[in-house]
Amino acid sequence: MRRKHMLSLLLLCMGVALLIAATTVGVASSATQKASSSKALRGGTLRVNQSAGAFDTLDPGLAYVTNDWEVLYSTGLNLVNFPNKAGQAGSQLFPEAAKAFPTFSKNGKTITFHLRSGLRFSDGSPVTAASYQRAWERILSPKMYAQYGIFDQLNKMVVGAQKFTDGKAARISGISAKGLTLTFHLVKPNPTFVNILGMQWFNAVKPNMKYTKSSGGILKYPSAGPYYIATNQPGRLTVLKRNKYYHGSRLANPNQIVINSFPNSNGEASLLQIEKNQIDWDMAGVPSADIKTVSAKYGGPNKG
């Protein structure tokens, strides 16, 4: 798995809205590209190429690069999230699994979420506060494949997180999960903490989701977002299917999304396939050298 330079969590939080808005159009909402101006198409298969290279991992406890997060945004359910909308609208955090934004203690160090009832994973099992507690444990556990530099900063935010990562505690003492109530006890007040929870690392996972030392993580698992991973053949094929138990606000227009990975390919080849109606989208987008030509031919903001 390729390693990234250490980034500050503050920088990530400032950029996460732009990341989500820019990258999820290719997967979560591309079905609208062939829709009429007044009504989005629903059903069928969205055919996608991944010419930028194979996914590193689609395990939310390990994923760290943009391509992986595009898929995890489509499959994940966060306490709070960013809508799959372009521009400024995509940066407006909203409560997703949470009923509302959390409550804070007077000293700012205790944050409490109350989850919506009736949320379910793609296998029909319920989403509870323990689903998010487990997400944190999988991110920070020494039993997982890798600990990135960024996670070292997460350790310093929540009470007991460092002790858990060091293998000196079975649970993170600063995270309490009781039914649909999730409480975080912070080491000190952190104004970015709620934004951080909108990252794909913190997708709901089943409370019994295993730890793994594999760099590719767990390949398939139930998820609670608009889609779930039905097929995962690393470096070759990924198939997302609509989660029939998802009833949230994010769009899930295609019945399935079929993503073919071509690590040694290029965007020009994908563009040719799109023009021949062999695929619908490339996750890498239109090659920069072709934007002017494509805009002039099909319409767009870069006609030159």
C-alpha positions as CSV (number, residue, x, y, z in Angstrom):
1,M,0.0,0.0,0.0
2,R,1.4,3.4,-1.0
3,R,2.2,5.6,2.0
4,K,1.4,9.2,2.2
5,H,3.2,12.0,3.9
6,M,1.9,12.9,7.4
7,L,-0.7,15.6,7.2
8,S,-2.3,17.5,10.1
9,L,-5.9,16.7,10.9
10,L,-6.7,20.3,10.7
11,L,-5.6,20.5,7.1
12,L,-7.6,17.4,6.3
13,C,-10.7,18.8,7.9
14,M,-10.4,22.0,5.9
15,G,-10.0,20.0,2.7
16,V,-12.4,17.2,3.2
17,A,-15.4,19.1,1.8
18,L,-13.6,19.8,-1.4
19,L,-12.4,16.2,-1.6
20,I,-15.9,14.8,-1.2
21,A,-17.5,17.2,-3.6
22,A,-14.9,16.7,-6.2
23,T,-14.5,13.0,-6.2
24,T,-17.9,11.5,-5.5
25,V,-19.6,12.8,-8.6
26,G,-17.9,10.0,-10.5
27,V,-19.4,7.2,-8.5
28,A,-22.3,8.2,-6.3
29,S,-24.2,10.5,-8.6
30,S,-22.9,9.9,-12.1
31,A,-26.2,8.3,-13.1
32,T,-27.6,11.8,-13.5
33,Q,-25.2,12.5,-16.3
34,K,-27.4,10.8,-18.8
35,A,-30.6,12.0,-17.2
36,S,-32.9,14.7,-18.5
37,S,-32.6,18.1,-17.1
38,S,-35.7,17.6,-15.0
39,K,-35.5,14.0,-13.8
40,A,-32.7,11.7,-12.9
41,L,-32.6,8.2,-14.3
42,R,-33.1,5.3,-11.9
43,G,-32.1,1.7,-12.5
44,G,-29.7,0.0,-14.8
45,T,-25.9,-0.3,-14.5
46,L,-23.4,2.5,-14.2
47,R,-20.3,1.4,-16.1
48,V,-17.1,2.9,-14.7
49,N,-13.4,2.7,-15.5
50,Q,-10.6,3.2,-12.9
51,S,-7.7,4.2,-15.2
52,A,-5.8,6.0,-12.5
53,G,-4.7,2.7,-10.9
54,A,-6.1,0.0,-8.7
55,F,-7.7,0.7,-5.4
56,D,-5.3,0.5,-2.5
57,T,-8.0,-0.9,-0.2
58,L,-11.7,-0.6,0.3
59,D,-11.5,-1.3,4.0
60,P,-12.6,1.9,5.8
61,G,-10.2,1.2,8.6
62,L,-7.2,1.4,6.2
63,A,-8.3,3.5,3.2
64,Y,-6.2,6.6,2.8
65,V,-6.3,7.8,-0.8
66,T,-8.9,9.6,-2.9
67,N,-9.8,6.8,-5.2
68,D,-10.6,4.5,-2.3
69,W,-12.7,7.2,-0.6
70,E,-14.8,7.7,-3.7
71,V,-16.1,4.1,-3.3
72,L,-16.4,4.3,0.5
73,Y,-18.5,7.5,0.2
74,S,-21.0,5.5,-1.9
75,T,-21.1,2.6,0.6
76,G,-20.6,4.3,3.9
77,L,-22.9,5.8,6.5
78,N,-21.4,8.4,8.8
79,L,-22.6,10.1,11.9
80,V,-22.3,13.3,10.0
81,N,-21.5,13.6,6.3
82,F,-21.1,15.9,3.3
83,P,-23.7,15.8,0.6
84,N,-22.8,14.7,-2.9
85,K,-23.3,18.1,-4.4
86,A,-21.0,20.3,-6.4
87,G,-19.5,23.5,-5.2
88,Q,-20.3,25.2,-1.9
89,A,-23.4,23.0,-1.4
90,G,-21.1,20.0,-1.1
91,S,-19.2,21.5,1.9
92,Q,-22.3,21.8,4.2
93,L,-22.0,19.1,6.8
94,F,-25.3,17.5,7.8
95,P,-26.3,14.9,10.4
96,E,-26.6,11.5,8.6
97,A,-26.8,8.6,11.0
98,A,-27.2,11.1,13.8
99,K,-30.6,12.5,14.6
100,A,-29.0,16.0,14.9
101,F,-25.7,17.6,15.5
102,P,-24.2,16.4,18.8
103,T,-24.5,18.0,22.2
104,F,-21.5,19.3,24.1
105,S,-20.6,19.5,27.7
106,K,-19.9,22.9,29.2
107,N,-16.1,22.3,29.1
108,G,-16.4,21.1,25.5
109,K,-14.7,17.7,26.2
110,T,-17.8,15.4,26.1
111,I,-19.6,15.1,22.8
112,T,-22.8,13.0,22.6
113,F,-24.6,11.7,19.5
114,H,-28.0,10.2,19.3
115,L,-28.5,7.9,16.3
116,R,-31.6,7.6,14.2
117,S,-33.6,4.4,14.8
118,G,-34.2,1.9,12.0
119,L,-30.8,2.2,10.2
120,R,-29.6,-1.0,8.8
121,F,-26.6,-2.6,7.1
122,S,-27.0,-4.2,3.7
123,D,-27.4,-7.6,5.4
124,G,-30.4,-6.2,7.4
125,S,-28.6,-6.0,10.7
126,P,-29.1,-2.8,12.8
127,V,-26.7,0.1,12.9
128,T,-26.1,1.1,16.5
129,A,-23.6,3.3,18.4
130,A,-21.4,0.2,18.7
131,S,-21.0,0.4,14.9
132,Y,-19.1,3.6,15.2
133,Q,-17.2,2.6,18.3
134,R,-15.9,-0.4,16.3
135,A,-14.9,1.9,13.5
136,W,-12.6,3.8,15.8
137,E,-11.2,0.6,17.3
138,R,-10.3,-0.8,13.8
139,I,-8.6,2.4,12.9
140,L,-6.4,2.6,16.0
141,S,-5.9,-1.1,16.9
142,P,-2.4,-2.5,16.8
143,K,-4.0,-5.6,15.3
144,M,-4.6,-3.8,12.0
145,Y,-2.2,-3.7,9.1
146,A,-0.8,-0.2,9.4
147,Q,-0.8,2.8,11.6
148,Y,-0.4,6.0,9.5
149,G,1.1,9.2,10.9
150,I,-2.3,10.8,10.8
151,F,-3.7,8.2,13.1
152,D,-1.1,9.1,15.7
153,Q,-2.9,12.4,15.9
154,L,-6.2,10.8,16.4
155,N,-4.7,8.9,19.4
156,K,-4.2,12.2,21.1
157,M,-7.8,13.4,20.8
158,V,-9.9,10.8,22.6
159,V,-9.3,9.7,26.2
160,G,-7.7,6.3,26.3
161,A,-7.0,6.1,22.6
162,Q,-3.2,6.0,23.0
163,K,-3.4,3.3,25.6
164,F,-5.6,1.2,23.3
165,T,-3.2,1.7,20.4
166,D,-0.3,0.7,22.5
167,G,-2.1,-2.6,23.3
168,K,-2.5,-1.8,27.0
169,A,-6.3,-1.6,26.9
170,A,-9.0,-3.8,25.3
171,R,-11.3,-0.8,24.5
172,I,-10.9,2.9,24.0
173,S,-12.1,4.2,27.4
174,G,-13.2,7.6,26.0
175,I,-15.8,6.1,23.7
176,S,-19.0,4.9,25.2
177,A,-21.7,3.1,23.1
178,K,-25.1,2.3,24.6
179,G,-27.9,1.4,22.2
180,L,-28.3,4.4,19.9
181,T,-26.2,6.8,22.1
182,L,-22.6,7.4,21.3
183,T,-20.4,9.5,23.6
184,F,-16.9,10.7,23.1
185,H,-14.7,12.0,25.9
186,L,-11.9,14.2,24.5
187,V,-8.6,14.9,26.0
188,K,-9.2,18.6,25.4
189,P,-11.8,20.6,23.4
190,N,-11.4,20.2,19.6
191,P,-13.5,22.5,17.3
192,T,-12.6,20.2,14.3
193,F,-13.7,16.9,15.9
194,V,-17.2,16.8,14.4
195,N,-15.9,17.5,10.9
196,I,-13.4,14.7,11.3
197,L,-16.2,12.3,11.8
198,G,-17.3,13.0,8.2
199,M,-14.3,11.2,6.9
200,Q,-14.7,7.8,5.4
201,W,-12.6,6.1,8.1
202,F,-15.5,6.6,10.4
203,N,-18.1,4.7,8.2
204,A,-20.4,2.5,10.3
205,V,-19.1,-1.1,10.5
206,K,-20.6,-4.1,12.2
207,P,-19.5,-4.4,15.8
208,N,-17.9,-7.8,15.0
209,M,-16.0,-6.7,11.9
210,K,-12.6,-8.3,12.2
211,Y,-9.2,-6.8,12.5
212,T,-6.7,-7.7,9.7
213,K,-3.0,-7.6,9.1
214,S,-3.6,-7.7,5.3
215,S,-2.6,-4.6,3.4
216,G,-5.8,-5.0,1.3
217,G,-8.0,-5.1,4.4
218,I,-11.3,-6.9,4.5
219,L,-12.5,-7.2,0.9
220,K,-16.3,-7.5,1.3
221,Y,-18.4,-6.6,4.3
222,P,-22.0,-5.3,5.0
223,S,-22.2,-1.5,4.7
224,A,-25.0,0.9,5.6
225,G,-24.7,3.6,2.9
226,P,-26.5,3.8,-0.4
227,Y,-24.5,0.9,-1.8
228,Y,-22.5,-2.2,-0.7
229,I,-19.5,-4.0,-2.1
230,A,-20.9,-7.1,-3.8
231,T,-17.7,-8.0,-5.7
232,N,-14.1,-7.0,-4.9
233,Q,-11.4,-8.5,-7.1
234,P,-8.4,-6.2,-6.3
235,G,-6.8,-4.7,-9.4
236,R,-9.6,-6.0,-11.7
237,L,-13.3,-5.6,-10.8
238,T,-15.4,-3.9,-8.1
239,V,-19.2,-4.1,-8.2
240,L,-21.4,-2.0,-5.9
241,K,-25.1,-2.9,-5.5
242,R,-27.8,-0.8,-4.1
243,N,-28.5,-1.3,-0.4
244,K,-32.2,-2.0,-0.2
245,Y,-32.2,-1.0,3.5
246,Y,-30.8,2.5,2.9
247,H,-33.5,5.2,3.0
248,G,-31.3,8.3,3.5
249,S,-31.1,11.5,1.5
250,R,-28.2,10.6,-0.8
251,L,-29.0,9.4,-4.3
252,A,-28.7,5.8,-5.3
253,N,-30.0,5.9,-8.8
254,P,-28.2,2.9,-10.6
255,N,-29.1,-0.6,-9.5
256,Q,-25.4,-1.4,-9.6
257,I,-22.1,0.3,-10.3
258,V,-19.5,-1.8,-12.1
259,I,-15.9,-0.5,-11.8
260,N,-13.2,-2.0,-14.0
261,S,-9.6,-1.2,-12.9
262,F,-7.0,-0.8,-15.6
263,P,-3.7,0.2,-13.8
264,N,-1.7,0.3,-17.0
265,S,-4.3,2.2,-19.0
266,N,-4.9,5.9,-19.5
267,G,-7.7,8.5,-19.6
268,E,-7.6,8.9,-23.3
269,A,-8.6,5.2,-23.8
270,S,-11.5,5.7,-21.4
271,L,-12.6,8.8,-23.2
272,L,-12.8,6.8,-26.4
273,Q,-14.9,4.2,-24.7
274,I,-17.2,6.8,-23.4
275,E,-17.7,8.3,-26.9
276,K,-18.5,4.8,-28.2
277,N,-21.0,4.2,-25.3
278,Q,-19.0,1.3,-23.9
279,I,-18.6,2.9,-20.5
280,D,-20.3,5.9,-18.7
281,W,-17.5,7.4,-16.7
282,D,-13.8,7.3,-15.7
283,M,-13.1,7.9,-12.0
284,A,-10.0,9.9,-13.1
285,G,-12.2,12.3,-15.0
286,V,-11.5,13.8,-18.4
287,P,-7.8,14.1,-19.2
288,S,-6.7,17.7,-18.8
289,A,-5.3,17.8,-22.4
290,D,-8.8,16.9,-23.7
291,I,-11.0,19.2,-21.6
292,K,-11.1,22.0,-24.2
293,T,-11.9,19.6,-27.0
294,V,-14.6,17.7,-25.1
295,S,-16.2,21.0,-23.9
296,A,-16.3,22.3,-27.4
297,K,-17.9,19.1,-28.7
298,Y,-20.3,18.3,-26.0
299,G,-20.8,21.6,-24.1
300,G,-19.2,22.8,-20.9
301,P,-17.4,25.6,-19.1
302,N,-14.1,25.2,-21.0
303,K,-15.0,25.8,-24.6
304,G,-11.9,28.0,-25.0
